[in-house]
Amino acid sequence: MARLIWLTGPSGSGKDSLLNALREAPPDKLVIAHRYITRPADAGGENHVALSEAEFRRREALGLFAISWRAHGLSYALGEEIEHWLARGLNVLVNGSRLHLPVVRQHYGEQLLPLVLQVSPAVLAARLRQRGRESEADIQRRLARAAEPLPAHCHALNNDGALIDTLHQLRQLLEHPP
């Protein structure tokens, strides 16, 4: 059965680094989906398709998104192409949203494999401070949110150490899904 692999984790946990590493040497039958976001293409971070809010709403109204949600003042979506990839027997890995997980679980059921990339509070705080995008108050809010319990039926991947170790954990999970 093809799986929708819904990767979540706090900002600074290394999701973009993990996705970029997987793009270099993806496992067989794995496709990494890009997101459509109302954020400029040159904003840094993940590889995404930048849309204006008007174009996003237009595509949403035309039914061109399999999933869409709002977070952090932006609109996010996954294109309907993920449905075609799943139908072809391909596993699809996406950078998802923890808050949107219940809706995705309702839509994809047993086909969904939710993963949470985790790092210890000390490592997360250091990474957030190093990138210099958040104030200290923002960092404290992100740390508090990261300390919340995992949603039910999510599988944790620890990314405190070397990225190669996290890649190995993920490959093992994909080879032997729960």
Disulfide bonds with the S-S distance in Angstrom:
none
